[in-house]
Amino acid sequence: MTRSPGATTGCRVVLRGSFALPLARHDAFRLFTARGEELRVPGWTPRFFVDDADDLEVGTVWQTRDDDGRPTTWVVLDCEPGRAARYARVAEAWTAGTVTVELVDAAEGCVVQVAYDLTAMTTDAAADLARFADGYDAYLEEWRTTILDHLASGGAMPGPV
């Protein structure tokens, strides 16, 4: 974690990690979009502000709520369908930053590389962000397990890109 000179309440963390999936990257990619996550993540309910919004289009905005009910606004910053997406993520008066998901071909599927670059806006958010950073590897393992459980149960898959 880093603190800027003069900063007294917040902090910034940059986290990177990866995990393997037994899916081709083109098939797996949609699982990391707003609508794809809705299929596999309990409680993930993106609310779009434009009818028929394309969750792969740069500039698309949607909102979710975190575990504490805090609104979190997302914006697609970059998207290379089938390969990578970068999102701005702002949890109201709590944290702000980016989330990047990149998928790389592997011998038996793909490797998902996930990076969070977040800044906490308050002392409480900084403590929460420190806990998130400490548990980041377990967090990504939970992503992997959730996806594998979804696949094993015959859960719906979004169409490939």
Secondary structure, 3 states (H helix, E strand, C coil): CECCCCCCCCCEEEEEEEEEECCCHHHHHHHHCHHHHHHHCCCCCCEECCCCCCCCCCCCEEEEECCCCCEEEEEEEEEECCCEEEEEEEECCCEEEEEEEEEEEECCEEEEEEEEEEEECCHHHHHHHHHHHHCHHHHHHHHHHHHHHHHHCCCCCCCCC
